[in-house]
Amino acid sequence: MPAHQNPLGALPARFRRPRLLIVGCGDVGLRAARELGAASGAQRCRVLALTSDPQRLPLLRAAGITALVGDLDRPASLRRLAGLATRVLHLAPPPGLGTAGQGGYSGLADPRTVALVRTLRRGAQAQALVYVSTSGVYGDCAGQWVSEARPVRPMTARARRRVHAEASLRALGRSGVRVSLLRAPGIYASDRAGGTPRERLLRGAPALVEAEDVHTNHIHADDLARACLLALWRGRPQRACNISDASGLKLGQYLDLAADLYGLPRPPRLTRAQAALQLSPLQMSFLGESRRLLTQRMERELGLQLRYPTVLQGLQAGLQRG
């Protein structure tokens, strides 16, 4: 593979100053920026990030990122982004219920991605765009193995907004931008806010009995950040790609594993009917979908070798770092 297609290795002189724009530069975005800087040198890729919170400017600047103030919910504030970047990493989630615009938002579209696409179309065309979507677009698959060829069948409003975002970006891809869609499951890391089940275990939140439990999938935040960078340079045009580790656990097994590592009681097990009496509809929605992600594209096309192939390894590494 040509060296200029590898963001984790040396780049020839004519490729040393690509401009990467991170939209939604939270935890994963910061990890991607750190990874890129450590791998190829701070002078070889200029990293910019859009933020709607001026209080985040010092944090972004300290990470070597050029911070731009703008708000995806206010499209007029995005004008300066047009033609600014050669590559775009889109990590911003769709709006939640009642969070966009005056009077709230209850639609099943993603107006934030629509605003970004319209802005990008106004300037010089970016070479590549990577969007981190969710494996929730597949809906409930009854524990079956799921490849990217499976038709999407979102079951929740938040997943339907992700499907709309994917469609909006595929349309941008037809104009010549190389768009990659990364479908990620539960993101975890010990140094990520809410990134482990420790708080859930301390609350004594229940899990389902084995016979009714759901298959779940995981990816460490560091590995997802690395997948983003690889897709920016290696992703095939208009391609969806599952990003997941090889843990192969049901949710209760994952929680039991974490409880044993942290020295906490394992969660109580309930039937689905019992859980419905104790948990909110939102909490129950996370127990209504079961699938196992196939990751051949991640391995063969992106060439991603996971640092944390299982959640056991990822959680153990977090404990060792303290």
Secondary structure, DSSP 8 states (H G I E B T S, - for coil): --GGG-TTS---GGGS--EEEEES-SHHHHHHHHHHHHHH-TTSSEEEEEES-GGGHHHHHHTT-EEEE--TTSGGGGGGGTTT-SEEEE------TT-SSTT----SS-HHHHHHHHHHHHSS--SEEEEEEEGGGG---TT-EE-TTS-----SHHHHHHHHHHHHHHHHHTTT-EEEEEEE-EEE-TTSTT-SSHHHHHHT--EE-GGG--B--EEEHHHHHHHHHHHHHH--TTEEEE---S---BHHHHHHHHHHHHT-----EE-HHHHHHHS-HHHHHTTS---EE--HHHHHTS----S-SSHHHHHHHHHHH-
